[in-house]
Amino acid sequence: MAEIFINGALLCFSLIIAIGAQNLFIIQQGLSKNHIFWVCLVSFFGDCLVFGLGIFGVGGLAARSENFAILLGISGILFLLWYGINCLISALRGTSFAKISNAQPKPLKVTIAKTIAVSLLNPHVWIDAFIVVGGFGASMASYERPWFFAGTVSASLIWFFSLGYAAAGLSKFFKNARAWQILDSLIAAMMFYMVYLLAIFVLDKF
């Protein structure tokens, strides 16, 4: 069972280390020191939910349904385009620095709501959970799946808290508008690159 646990952890790390909308949101909250513990915890619980659905049933169906995979892919493209365009606008206008430098800490309820949205309304998360993680889970015996699930969520817990608090430690380097413009530009570029990858994923299904 230890091998199953480790395989789940390694698979999860390979998926979530890639910079995506959820990771970038956590980095931004860490840099602004905005309820980072709760942001990381809610993100972790979100992964528990989607990985659980993927491993224990729904993922097997998604892995076998090309139409569902295409729908997830197109949804991901639209979401990431919207996210990338907004980051690009922020980079051009310097609005992220203005928001961070002038803003008071957001209410906890607002921060949690935004974390839930970026964790669960991001189709890229569901693609990873259903198509990739769910596909692996569908190939396993029922008694192996809990160990695989435990490995994935353990990796998620370690990653999110490490990412959030590492970003908080780097906040002193982001006390000027130029640093935020560079960060927003990099985020936008990464989002557009992920759109490209998802477009290839969708086209391969036809």
C-alpha positions, 0 to 999 in steps of 0.5 A: 500500500505504501507504493500506491500512496507514493504513486498518488503523491507523485502524481499529484505533485506533477499536476499541481506544481505546474503554475495554474490559476489556483496556484497563482491566486495563492501566490497573490494572497501570500504576497499580500498576506491576506488570510493565507492560512485559510486560503491554503486550507480551503484550497486543500479541502477543494482538492480533497473534494475533486480528487475524491470525486475523481478517484471514487467514481466520477473520474472513471466515467469522465475518462471514458467520455470524450464528449465530457472531456471536450466540454471540460477542455473548452470550459478550461480554455474560456476560464483561462482566457478570461483570467489571462486577459484580466492579468494582462490588463492589470499589468498594463495599468498597474492595477494590482499594485494599486489594489495591494498598496491601498487595500485593507485586508479583505474580510475572511468570508470574502477571501474564502469565497474567492478561494472556493471560486478559483478552486472549484470553478476552474475547469482545469482543476476538474480536468486534472481530477477527472481525466488524469487522477480519475483515470488512474483511480479507475484502473485500481482495485477498490481497496487500493483507491483510499491509499491512492487518495491519501497520497494525492491529498497529502501532496496537496496539503504540503504543496499549498501551505509551502507555496502560500507561506513561501510567497508571504516571505517574499512579499518585501520584494513586491513593494513597487508597481514594476514588480507587480506588473512583471508578475501579472505579465508572467501570469498572463503569459502562463495562462495563455500558454495553458490555453494553448495546451488545452486547445491541443488537448481538445483538438486531439479528441476530434 
